[in-house]
Amino acid sequence: MNAGTLTKAAAYAAGLALIGLGLRGIVDEVPLAGWAKWFAGAAVLHDAVLVPAVLAAGALTGLVPAGQRRAARAALVVGACVTAVAIPVVLGYGRRPDEPSRLPLPYGRNLAIVLGVIAAAAACAMAARAVAARRRAGRASGRGGATRAPRPSRKGARR
């Protein structure tokens, strides 16, 4: 056995040990009904909400022109990640009426602002790409774009 194979085997063994430790903690500490409810809820959330949303977003971005799909899809992915992270504070998990300093900000408004900035950045990227494509097309056809008029030749100016 070489050093790379030995290192890989050690990493796999450590990973399996950690998985076993986690499973033991679930079996020892979490009631089976609570774990099953959480697992079923995660499966339903994934299959009934996330998969259809991703498929719909993919179908809708298929309608976007090919050169601009990357920016649209990137904005959707970044927006979804930001929303997934912000949902607990937007919904107020952890907020207590007797402690007003816990989660005091307008997180829903702030999430809307961040999503607006992401959408604006994507729109700017798409517009810049469209302008660049139009310039390239103009140069390829020999007209348009930022070209100069030809200079008069010196031979014609001497006569």
GIGI-V137365 format. One record per pair of residues at least 4 apart in sequence whose ideal C-beta (glycine too) atoms are under 8 Angstrom apart, sorted by sequence separation. I is the first residue (numbers start at 1). J is the second residue. D is the distance in Angstrom with one decimal. If there is no record, write none. Layout:
i:I j:J d:D
i:I j:J d:D
This chain:
i:1 j:5 d:5.0
i:2 j:6 d:7.0
i:3 j:7 d:6.1
i:4 j:8 d:6.3
i:5 j:9 d:6.3
i:6 j:10 d:6.4
i:7 j:11 d:6.4
i:8 j:12 d:6.4
i:9 j:13 d:6.3
i:10 j:14 d:6.3
i:11 j:15 d:6.3
i:12 j:16 d:6.3
i:13 j:17 d:6.4
i:14 j:18 d:6.5
i:15 j:19 d:6.4
i:16 j:20 d:6.3
i:17 j:21 d:6.4
i:18 j:22 d:6.4
i:19 j:23 d:6.3
i:20 j:24 d:6.2
i:21 j:25 d:6.5
i:22 j:26 d:6.5
i:23 j:27 d:6.3
i:24 j:28 d:6.0
i:25 j:29 d:5.4
i:26 j:30 d:5.0
i:30 j:34 d:5.7
i:31 j:35 d:6.9
i:32 j:36 d:6.1
i:33 j:37 d:6.3
i:34 j:38 d:6.4
i:35 j:39 d:6.1
i:36 j:40 d:6.1
i:37 j:41 d:6.2
i:38 j:42 d:6.4
i:39 j:43 d:6.5
i:40 j:44 d:6.2
i:41 j:45 d:6.1
i:42 j:46 d:6.3
i:43 j:47 d:6.0
i:44 j:48 d:5.2
i:45 j:49 d:5.3
i:46 j:50 d:5.0
i:47 j:51 d:5.8
i:48 j:52 d:7.1
i:49 j:53 d:6.2
i:50 j:54 d:6.2
i:51 j:55 d:6.3
i:52 j:56 d:6.1
i:53 j:57 d:6.3
i:54 j:58 d:6.3
i:55 j:59 d:6.4
i:56 j:60 d:6.2
i:57 j:61 d:6.2
i:58 j:62 d:6.6
i:59 j:63 d:7.7
i:60 j:64 d:7.8
i:64 j:68 d:5.4
i:65 j:69 d:7.3
i:68 j:72 d:6.1
i:69 j:73 d:5.9
i:70 j:74 d:6.1
i:71 j:75 d:6.4
i:72 j:76 d:6.6
i:73 j:77 d:6.3
i:74 j:78 d:6.2
i:75 j:79 d:5.9
i:76 j:80 d:6.2
i:77 j:81 d:6.5
i:78 j:82 d:6.3
i:79 j:83 d:6.1
i:80 j:84 d:6.2
i:81 j:85 d:6.5
i:82 j:86 d:6.0
i:83 j:87 d:6.2
i:86 j:90 d:5.4
i:87 j:91 d:6.0
i:89 j:93 d:7.2
i:100 j:104 d:6.4
i:103 j:107 d:7.1
i:106 j:110 d:6.2
i:107 j:111 d:6.1
i:108 j:112 d:6.6
i:109 j:113 d:6.5
i:110 j:114 d:6.5
i:111 j:115 d:6.2
i:112 j:116 d:6.2
i:113 j:117 d:6.5
i:114 j:118 d:6.5
i:115 j:119 d:6.3
i:116 j:120 d:6.2
i:117 j:121 d:6.3
i:118 j:122 d:6.5
i:119 j:123 d:6.3
i:120 j:124 d:6.4
i:121 j:125 d:6.4
i:122 j:126 d:6.2
i:123 j:127 d:6.2
i:124 j:128 d:6.2
i:125 j:129 d:6.3
i:126 j:130 d:6.3
i:127 j:131 d:6.4
i:128 j:132 d:6.3
i:129 j:133 d:6.3
i:130 j:134 d:6.4
i:131 j:135 d:6.5
i:132 j:136 d:6.4
i:133 j:137 d:6.3
i:134 j:138 d:6.4
i:135 j:139 d:6.4
i:136 j:140 d:6.2
i:137 j:141 d:6.5
i:143 j:147 d:8.0
i:152 j:156 d:6.0
i:153 j:157 d:7.2
i:154 j:158 d:6.7
i:155 j:159 d:7.7
i:1 j:6 d:5.3
i:25 j:30 d:7.8
i:30 j:35 d:4.7
i:44 j:49 d:7.9
i:45 j:50 d:6.5
i:46 j:51 d:6.4
i:64 j:69 d:5.0
i:88 j:93 d:4.4
i:89 j:94 d:7.7
i:105 j:110 d:6.4
i:138 j:143 d:6.2
i:139 j:144 d:7.6
i:152 j:157 d:6.1
i:88 j:94 d:7.3
i:96 j:102 d:5.8
i:138 j:144 d:2.9
i:139 j:145 d:4.7
i:62 j:69 d:7.6
i:95 j:102 d:5.9
i:137 j:144 d:7.7
i:138 j:145 d:3.7
i:1 j:9 d:7.8
i:61 j:69 d:5.6
i:64 j:72 d:4.9
i:94 j:102 d:6.4
i:95 j:103 d:4.5
i:139 j:147 d:7.2
i:26 j:35 d:6.1
i:94 j:103 d:6.1
i:135 j:144 d:7.7
i:134 j:144 d:7.8
i:135 j:145 d:4.9
i:61 j:72 d:4.9
i:92 j:103 d:6.3
i:135 j:146 d:7.1
i:61 j:73 d:5.3
i:89 j:103 d:5.9
i:58 j:73 d:8.0
i:61 j:76 d:7.0
i:57 j:73 d:7.9
i:90 j:107 d:4.7
i:89 j:107 d:4.5
i:90 j:108 d:5.0
i:57 j:76 d:5.3
i:86 j:107 d:6.5
i:90 j:111 d:5.6
i:86 j:110 d:7.9
i:86 j:111 d:4.8
i:83 j:111 d:6.8
i:86 j:114 d:7.7
i:82 j:111 d:7.3
i:82 j:114 d:5.8
i:83 j:115 d:7.2
i:82 j:115 d:6.9
i:79 j:115 d:5.3
i:82 j:118 d:7.1
i:79 j:118 d:5.1
i:78 j:118 d:5.5
i:79 j:119 d:7.5
i:75 j:118 d:5.4
i:75 j:119 d:6.2
i:75 j:121 d:7.2
i:75 j:122 d:3.5
i:74 j:122 d:6.9
i:72 j:122 d:6.3
i:71 j:122 d:4.9
i:71 j:125 d:4.3
i:72 j:126 d:7.0
i:71 j:126 d:4.9
i:68 j:126 d:4.4
i:71 j:129 d:6.8
i:68 j:129 d:5.9
i:67 j:129 d:5.8
i:68 j:130 d:6.8
i:67 j:130 d:7.4
i:67 j:133 d:5.8
